[in-house]
Amino acid sequence: MPHEEVEILLVEDSAEDVELTMLALQKNNLANKVHVARDGAQALDFLFCRGSHTERSFVKPPRFILLDLKLPKIDGLEVLRAIKNDPRTRPVPVVVMTSSKEQRDMVEGYKLGVNSYIQKPIDFGQFREVVKQLGYYWLVINQPPPAETFNP
């Protein structure tokens, strides 16, 4: 049985958080391919196969999206809104992982359809453990949406 490549979209503008996330995922063998978008515009271009990502296809969406809220160009809630308003990307699980302690961000995220909302731990070890658990849940335990889910 061929090994299926697992792709994750990490939307994060902090170089340190990207590095920590990548280390945690790689150390635990949880992802073959992590695409990093450093702002909301890059994330939407990747997901909607436009700009420098026109070679991509909606046929193989990322297994899940790890989304920060405080992003340059287009903020995370707007990215989430675009994802959940389009039938081609709506089924993709989105996990918000942010340093925001604003309850209104959490309320708005859930109203828009986020699948999980996590406050980033400040401690390096805790951060790594959270990413490990997230990856394990979304990539190993959780059943991904069937391919026909993405055909509007």
C-alpha positions in Angstrom: 0.0 0.0 0.0 1.6 3.3 -1.1 2.3 5.9 1.6 0.0 8.9 1.3 1.8 12.3 1.4 0.3 14.5 4.1 0.2 18.2 3.5 -0.4 20.9 6.1 -0.9 24.6 5.6 0.8 26.6 8.4 -0.3 30.2 8.3 2.1 32.1 10.6 4.1 35.3 10.4 6.4 34.6 13.3 9.7 33.0 12.2 10.2 31.5 15.7 6.8 30.0 15.8 7.2 28.5 12.3 10.5 27.0 13.3 9.1 25.5 16.6 6.1 24.1 14.7 8.2 22.6 12.0 10.5 21.0 14.6 7.6 19.5 16.5 6.0 18.1 13.4 9.2 16.7 12.0 10.5 15.2 15.3 7.2 13.3 15.6 7.1 12.3 11.9 3.6 13.8 11.5 3.8 15.5 8.1 5.6 14.9 4.8 5.0 18.4 3.5 4.2 21.6 5.4 3.5 24.7 3.3 4.1 27.9 5.1 2.2 31.1 4.3 3.6 34.2 6.1 0.5 36.3 5.7 -3.2 36.0 5.0 -2.8 36.8 1.3 -0.3 34.0 0.7 -2.6 31.6 2.5 -5.6 32.5 0.3 -3.5 32.3 -2.9 -2.3 28.8 -1.8 -5.8 27.6 -0.9 -7.5 29.0 -3.9 -4.8 28.0 -6.4 -4.0 31.5 -7.6 -1.0 33.8 -8.0 2.2 31.7 -7.6 0.0 28.6 -6.8 -1.9 28.2 -10.0 -0.3 24.8 -10.5 -2.2 23.5 -7.4 -5.5 21.8 -7.6 -8.5 21.7 -5.2 -8.5 17.9 -5.7 -5.8 17.5 -3.0 -6.4 20.1 -0.2 -4.2 20.2 2.9 -5.2 17.8 5.6 -5.6 20.7 8.0 -4.7 24.4 8.3 -2.9 25.7 11.4 -3.9 29.4 11.4 -2.6 32.4 13.4 -5.0 35.3 13.8 -2.6 38.3 13.9 -1.3 38.3 10.3 -0.1 41.0 7.9 -2.1 41.9 4.8 -5.2 39.9 5.6 -5.9 38.9 9.2 -6.7 35.3 10.3 -10.4 35.8 10.8 -10.7 37.1 7.2 -8.8 34.0 6.0 -11.1 31.8 8.0 -14.1 33.6 6.6 -12.9 33.0 3.1 -12.2 29.3 3.7 -15.5 28.6 5.3 -17.5 30.6 2.8 -16.2 28.6 -0.2 -17.7 25.1 -0.7 -14.3 23.9 -2.2 -12.4 24.7 1.0 -15.1 24.6 3.7 -14.5 20.9 4.7 -10.8 21.5 5.4 -10.3 21.5 9.2 -8.9 24.8 10.5 -7.2 25.0 13.8 -6.6 28.5 15.1 -3.4 28.7 17.2 -2.9 32.3 18.4 -1.5 34.3 21.2 -4.7 36.4 21.3 -6.5 36.3 24.6 -9.4 38.2 23.2 -12.7 36.4 23.8 -14.2 38.2 20.8 -11.6 36.5 18.6 -12.6 33.1 19.9 -16.3 33.8 19.6 -15.9 35.1 16.1 -13.7 32.2 15.1 -16.3 29.7 16.3 -19.1 31.6 14.6 -17.1 31.4 11.3 -16.6 27.6 11.7 -13.2 27.1 13.2 -12.7 23.4 14.2 -10.4 24.1 17.1 -9.1 27.2 18.9 -5.9 27.1 20.9 -3.9 29.7 22.7 -0.2 29.5 22.0 1.8 28.4 25.0 4.7 30.7 25.8 6.9 27.9 27.1 9.0 26.2 24.4 8.4 22.7 25.7 4.6 23.3 26.1 4.4 24.8 22.6 6.2 21.7 21.1 3.9 19.4 23.0 0.7 21.2 21.9 1.9 21.0 18.2 2.7 17.3 18.7 -0.8 16.6 20.1 -2.5 18.7 17.4 -0.6 16.9 14.7 -1.3 13.5 16.1 -5.0 14.2 16.5 -5.6 15.8 13.0 -3.2 13.5 11.1 -3.5 10.2 12.8 -6.7 9.9 14.9 -9.2 12.1 13.0 -10.6 10.8 9.8 -10.2 13.3 7.0 -13.1 14.4 4.9 -13.7 12.0 1.9 -12.6 13.4 -1.5 -16.2 13.8 -2.7 -16.7 16.3 0.1 -14.7 18.8 -1.9 -16.9 18.5 -5.0 -19.4 21.3 -4.6 
